[in-house]
Amino acid sequence: MPYSVQLYTLRHAIEADLPGTIRRVAEIGFTQVEPYNFVARAAELESALKDNGLTAPSGHAPLLSADQDEIFQTARRLGMGTVIDPFHSAANWQSAEDVEATAAALNAAAKKGAGYGIRVGYHNHQWELESIINGRTALEYLAEHLDPEVVLEVDTYWVAVGGQDPVDILTRLGDRVKFIHIKDGPLTTDTKAQLPAGEGKVAVLDVIAAAKSLEVGVVEFDDYSGDIFDGITRSLAFLTAAEAGANA
């Protein structure tokens, strides 16, 4: 399975030197990235990806609050196949009506995206798992109201922080899940305490195995107290070593 890295992980380095950061990502061994805020830096990002032989199969953009046509046009320019809305605040997950409204907005975005050849997805935080709607998590309730074309990118760390078992959630969501965020740590909201994959409390390999229709596993740190390039290097090394061992 190909592994990507969410560029938000490297946001401070990117602000200082986008081309140099993308070059280091390639040198570490990643072949794919997941950009954020890509409309604002499309030209520079396009050049850096091309120069380093990287692709961006997915990207994050605020589909529910920004110009969707501009987002989809830019995504197509960068070669993305899927644009994922990364954040819808906790207040929007407390009632069936609110979740249904979010599903309707994502369904409408997916119809517009299809005109550009772009698929639409949604990425969770912990509150979609903390909120229970009609006996299931708000994330699962959302999935029930999404059109088949809309996919999910499950942030498995925030699932666990939200009090749910990521393996169970991925199993129940099934084929809807095409991307996951791979991160590790103590399962708290202290983002600086996050750790490279395999070094915390997440059963990372079990999580990956539970995502039966997974297209890309995306390494991400929301924050990190150490050197972030070392962090993503250790994450990728753990993942590739585990994959090599499984194939031996």
C-alpha positions as CSV (number, residue, x, y, z in Angstrom):
1,M,0.0,0.0,0.0
2,P,1.3,3.4,-0.8
3,Y,2.0,5.8,2.1
4,S,1.5,9.6,1.9
5,V,2.2,12.4,4.4
6,Q,-0.2,15.1,5.3
7,L,1.7,18.3,4.6
8,Y,0.0,20.1,7.5
9,T,2.5,18.0,9.6
10,L,5.3,20.1,8.1
11,R,3.5,23.4,8.0
12,H,6.2,25.3,9.9
13,A,8.9,24.0,7.5
14,I,6.7,24.7,4.5
15,E,6.2,28.3,5.6
16,A,9.9,28.8,5.7
17,D,10.8,26.8,2.6
18,L,8.2,24.9,0.6
19,P,10.5,23.6,-2.2
20,G,13.2,22.5,0.4
21,T,10.5,20.8,2.5
22,I,9.1,18.9,-0.4
23,R,12.6,17.8,-1.4
24,R,13.2,16.4,2.1
25,V,9.9,14.5,2.0
26,A,11.1,12.8,-1.2
27,E,14.5,12.1,0.2
28,I,12.9,10.4,3.2
29,G,11.2,8.0,0.9
30,F,7.6,9.3,0.5
31,T,6.3,9.2,-3.1
32,Q,2.9,10.9,-2.3
33,V,1.8,13.8,-0.2
34,E,-1.6,15.2,1.0
35,P,-1.5,19.0,0.7
36,Y,-3.5,21.4,2.7
37,N,-4.4,25.0,1.8
38,F,-3.3,24.1,-1.7
39,V,-5.3,26.8,-3.5
40,A,-3.2,29.5,-1.9
41,R,0.1,28.0,-3.0
42,A,-0.8,26.1,-6.1
43,A,2.0,27.2,-8.4
44,E,4.8,26.7,-5.9
45,L,3.4,23.3,-4.9
46,E,2.9,22.1,-8.4
47,S,6.5,23.0,-9.3
48,A,7.9,21.3,-6.1
49,L,5.9,18.1,-6.6
50,K,7.0,17.9,-10.3
51,D,10.7,18.6,-9.4
52,N,10.7,15.8,-6.9
53,G,8.6,13.2,-8.6
54,L,5.8,13.3,-6.0
55,T,2.1,13.0,-6.6
56,A,-0.8,14.2,-4.5
57,P,-3.7,11.8,-4.8
58,S,-5.7,13.6,-2.1
59,G,-5.7,17.0,-0.5
60,H,-7.5,18.9,2.2
61,A,-9.7,22.0,1.5
62,P,-12.6,23.6,3.3
63,L,-15.3,22.5,0.9
64,L,-18.1,23.4,3.2
65,S,-17.0,27.0,3.6
66,A,-15.0,28.1,0.6
67,D,-15.2,28.5,-3.2
68,Q,-15.7,24.9,-4.4
69,D,-15.1,25.7,-8.1
70,E,-11.7,27.2,-7.2
71,I,-10.9,24.3,-5.0
72,F,-11.8,21.7,-7.7
73,Q,-10.0,23.6,-10.5
74,T,-6.8,23.7,-8.4
75,A,-7.1,20.1,-7.4
76,R,-7.4,19.1,-11.0
77,R,-4.3,21.2,-11.8
78,L,-2.3,19.4,-9.1
79,G,-3.5,16.0,-10.3
80,M,-5.6,15.2,-7.2
81,G,-8.3,12.6,-7.4
82,T,-10.0,13.3,-4.1
83,V,-10.6,16.5,-2.1
84,I,-11.3,16.0,1.6
85,D,-13.0,18.5,3.9
86,P,-10.8,18.3,7.0
87,F,-12.9,20.0,9.7
88,H,-16.5,20.7,10.7
89,S,-16.7,22.0,14.3
90,A,-18.1,20.0,17.2
91,A,-21.2,22.1,17.3
92,N,-22.3,20.5,14.0
93,W,-22.4,16.9,15.4
94,Q,-24.8,17.2,18.2
95,S,-28.2,16.4,16.5
96,A,-29.5,14.2,13.7
97,E,-30.6,17.3,11.9
98,D,-27.2,18.9,11.9
99,V,-25.5,15.7,10.8
100,E,-28.0,15.3,8.0
101,A,-27.4,18.9,6.9
102,T,-23.6,18.2,6.7
103,A,-24.3,15.0,4.7
104,A,-26.4,17.0,2.3
105,A,-23.7,19.7,1.9
106,L,-21.1,17.0,1.2
107,N,-23.4,15.3,-1.3
108,A,-23.9,18.5,-3.1
109,A,-20.1,19.2,-3.2
110,A,-19.6,15.7,-4.6
111,K,-21.9,16.4,-7.5
112,K,-20.0,19.6,-8.3
113,G,-16.7,17.8,-7.9
114,A,-17.8,15.1,-10.3
115,G,-17.9,17.7,-13.0
116,Y,-14.2,18.3,-12.5
117,G,-13.4,14.6,-12.2
118,I,-12.8,15.0,-8.5
119,R,-14.1,12.8,-5.7
120,V,-15.1,14.3,-2.4
121,G,-14.4,13.0,1.1
122,Y,-14.6,13.9,4.8
123,H,-12.0,13.7,7.6
124,N,-13.0,13.3,11.2
125,H,-11.8,14.6,14.6
126,Q,-12.8,13.2,18.0
127,W,-16.2,14.9,18.4
128,E,-17.8,12.9,15.5
129,L,-17.1,9.8,17.7
130,E,-18.0,11.3,21.1
131,S,-21.5,12.3,19.8
132,I,-24.0,9.5,19.6
133,I,-26.9,9.9,17.2
134,N,-29.8,7.4,17.3
135,G,-27.6,4.7,18.8
136,R,-24.4,5.1,16.7
137,T,-21.6,7.6,16.5
138,A,-22.2,10.8,14.5
139,L,-19.5,9.7,12.0
140,E,-21.5,6.5,11.3
141,Y,-24.7,8.4,11.1
142,L,-23.1,10.7,8.6
143,A,-22.0,7.8,6.5
144,E,-25.5,6.5,6.4
145,H,-26.7,9.7,4.8
146,L,-23.8,10.2,2.3
147,D,-24.2,9.4,-1.4
148,P,-22.2,6.4,-2.4
149,E,-19.7,8.6,-4.2
150,V,-18.6,10.4,-1.1
151,V,-15.7,8.7,0.7
152,L,-14.2,8.9,4.2
153,E,-10.7,9.6,5.5
154,V,-10.8,8.2,9.0
155,D,-8.3,9.8,11.4
156,T,-7.8,6.7,13.5
157,Y,-6.0,8.5,16.3
158,W,-8.9,10.9,16.9
159,V,-11.3,8.0,16.7
160,A,-9.5,6.5,19.7
161,V,-9.4,9.9,21.5
162,G,-13.1,10.1,20.9
163,G,-13.6,6.9,22.9
164,Q,-14.1,4.4,20.1
165,D,-12.0,1.5,18.9
166,P,-10.6,2.4,15.5
167,V,-10.7,-1.2,14.3
168,D,-14.4,-1.5,15.1
169,I,-15.2,1.8,13.5
170,L,-13.3,0.9,10.3
171,T,-14.9,-2.5,10.2
172,R,-18.4,-1.0,10.5
173,L,-17.7,1.8,7.9
174,G,-16.4,-0.8,5.5
175,D,-15.8,0.2,1.9
176,R,-16.7,3.8,2.5
177,V,-13.1,4.3,3.9
178,K,-10.6,5.0,1.2
179,F,-8.0,6.9,3.2
180,I,-6.8,6.8,6.9
181,H,-4.6,9.1,8.9
182,I,-1.9,7.1,10.6
183,K,-0.7,8.7,13.8
184,D,0.2,7.5,17.3
185,G,0.7,8.7,20.8
186,P,-1.0,8.6,24.3
187,L,-4.5,9.0,23.0
188,T,-5.0,12.5,24.5
189,T,-5.8,15.9,23.1
190,D,-2.2,17.0,23.9
191,T,-1.1,17.1,20.2
192,K,2.6,17.7,21.2
193,A,2.6,14.3,22.8
194,Q,1.9,12.5,19.5
195,L,4.5,9.9,18.5
196,P,5.8,8.2,15.4
197,A,3.7,5.2,14.2
198,G,4.3,2.1,16.3
199,E,5.6,4.0,19.4
200,G,2.3,4.9,21.1
201,K,-1.0,3.3,22.2
202,V,-2.6,2.9,18.7
203,A,-2.5,-0.7,17.3
204,V,-1.4,0.8,14.0
205,L,-1.0,-2.4,12.0
206,D,-4.4,-3.8,13.2
207,V,-5.9,-0.5,12.2
208,I,-4.4,-0.6,8.7
209,A,-5.6,-4.3,8.3
210,A,-9.1,-3.3,9.3
211,A,-9.4,-0.8,6.4
212,K,-10.3,-3.3,3.7
213,S,-10.8,-0.8,0.9
214,L,-7.9,1.4,1.7
215,E,-6.2,3.3,-1.1
216,V,-3.6,5.4,0.8
217,G,-2.4,5.5,4.3
218,V,-1.5,9.1,5.3
219,V,1.1,9.7,8.0
220,E,0.2,12.8,10.1
221,F,1.2,14.6,13.2
222,D,-1.0,17.4,14.4
223,D,2.0,18.5,16.4
224,Y,5.2,17.0,17.7
225,S,7.7,17.9,20.4
226,G,10.7,16.5,18.6
227,D,12.2,17.0,15.1
228,I,9.3,16.6,12.7
229,F,11.4,15.2,9.9
230,D,12.8,12.6,12.2
231,G,9.2,11.8,13.3
232,I,7.9,11.1,9.8
233,T,11.0,9.2,9.0
234,R,10.5,6.9,11.9
235,S,6.8,6.5,11.0
236,L,7.6,5.5,7.4
237,A,10.3,3.1,8.5
238,F,7.9,1.4,10.9
239,L,5.3,1.0,8.2
240,T,7.6,-0.2,5.5
241,A,9.4,-2.6,7.8
242,A,6.0,-4.1,8.9
243,E,4.9,-4.4,5.3
244,A,8.2,-6.1,4.3
245,G,7.9,-8.5,7.2
246,A,4.3,-9.4,6.2
247,N,5.4,-10.1,2.7
248,A,8.5,-12.1,3.6
